[in-house]
Amino acid sequence: MLKAFLLIPVLLSLALLTCAQDTTSVAFSEDTSGIEDQRFIDRYENVFMTKIPTRRMFKLGYTASTYKGIGLTAAFEYKVFPFLSLEAAVYSRAAREGDGIYMENVFRQLSGENLFVSGGSRWYPNMRKRIVRQQSANNLTGSYVSVLYERSLAAIQDGRVRDHFSLTYGFQSRFLANGFLDFSLGMYYLRPFPQWFTVGSVPSRFNMNNLVFASRSLIGLAFGDWKRTDRGPLCDILHCDYMVRQHFKVRLPELNIGIQVQSARLEVGYERKMGKSPFSVNLGFRSENNQFEARYTSRQGLTEFDGQLRFYYLQKSQIRKGKASDNLSGLYAGPHLGYRWTYEYFNHRRNKLLREPIAGLTAGYQQRLFNKLYFDSALSMSAIGFYQSVFKVRYGELNAKAGVGFAF
C-alpha cells in the first residue's frame, strides 16, 4: 500500500514535466504578395520605360481632338532640366471631323491652311521626387503642365491665320521600345474662333467666347537618345498569356466644351470570341456631336453602328510557339457591316438627314495591356450605299484610325 502511495507523486511529477516541455511548432509558408507586387512593378517599368534616361525625343503620332480635327503630328521634345522641357511641332490636319483619317482628303488637306506649327514648354512637377525615390530616371515620361502656342501657315477664316494658346495638364509615356502615348486636358484660346458660317467680320480683341476646354490624344512612334535594354519576354510585359474570351471597350473620349461650342466624340464596343476558333465578333457604336450657339444655333452630328467579323490569322501559330494565348490580341482582318445616320439642324430646324448603309473590309492590330487597357489600330475600306439600295454604291471611303481605352 505504501508503495502505491509513493508511486502516485512520482507519476504526477512525470506528468508535470511532460506538460512543461516546449510544444512550439515551426510552420513554413511562402508569402507571394511581395513577389507579385515586384512583378507588377517590373512589368510597368518595362512597358512604359520609366527607368530609361531620355533627354531628346522625336515623335510622329496620330492626333485626335475636337477643337482642330484629326491628323498627324511630328514633334521634337528636349529636356532642359529634370523638371522642364521644350517642344516644337508641326501638325497636319487631315480631317476636321470623323473618327479617323480619310485618305481621299489627305493630299487636299496638306495645304497651308491645314498645316500648323507650334512651340512651347512642359513642366514635369513630380519628376524630381520620382528621381530621388528611384521611381524614375530623368526622362520624358510622366504627368506634365504644358504652355503652347500654335498657328496655321495660311489664312483660314476672314483672311486671317488661326492661332491657339493653350494651358493643359496631361500625361506622356513611352511604350515599349519605340512607341509613345500622350493624353491631355486643358484650356485653349482659339483666335479667330472656328465657325461653320461666318457672319460679319471676325473680332480681333480678346473674347471669352473663344475659350474652350478640350482634350487631345496622340499615339505613335518615338525615337530618341535612349539605349536599348533587355526587357524580358514580351508576354510577361503585355500579359499575352491571359485568356480573354470577351471584353467591353471604352475608347478615350475627345471633348470640346466652350461657351458657344460644345463637341464630343465617343466610342464603345463589345467583342466576343467564337468558341476556340481564332474568330471573334466585334460590335461598335460611335457618336459625334457638334453644337454652335451664337446669333443662330447649329447642330451637326452622326451616329454609327458597326459589326465586324475578326479573324486573328496568326493566333494559332503564336499559341503553338508559346507566344500568345487564346485571347483577343493580335493582327486581325475581316469584313464589316454598319449603318450611319448623319444629321444637321439650323435654328432648331432639321436641315439634313442622311441614312447610309456601310460595307467593307478591315485590317488591324489589337492588344490588351495589363488588365484594363487596350490599343486598337485599323485600316478600313468601305463602300457607302444609298438608303433604300444596299447594293448600289454611292461612294467609297478609305479610313485609318487608332485608339486607346479601357477594357472590362
Buried (B, 14 or more C-beta within 10 A) or exposed (E): EEEEEEEEEEEEEEEEEEEEEEEEEEEEEEEEEEEEEEEEEBBEBBBBBBBBBBBBBEBBBBBBBBBBBBBBBBBBBBBEEBBBBEBEBBBBBBBBBBBBBBBEBBEEBBEEBBBBEBEBBBBBEBBBEBBEEEBBBBBBBBBBBBBBEBBBBEEBBEEBBBBBBBEBEBEBBBBBBEBBBBBBEBBBBBBBBBBEEEEEEBEEEEBEBBBBBBBBBBBBBBEBEBEEEEBEEEBBBBBBBBEBBEBEBBBBBBBBBBBBBBBBBBBBBBBEBEEEEBBBBBEBBBBBBBBBBBEEBBBBBBBBBBEBBBBBBBBEEBBEEEBBBBBBBBBBBBEBBBBBBBBBBBEEEEEEEBEBBBBBBBBBBBBBBBEEBBBBBBBBBBBBBBEEEBEEBEEEBBBBBBBBBEBE
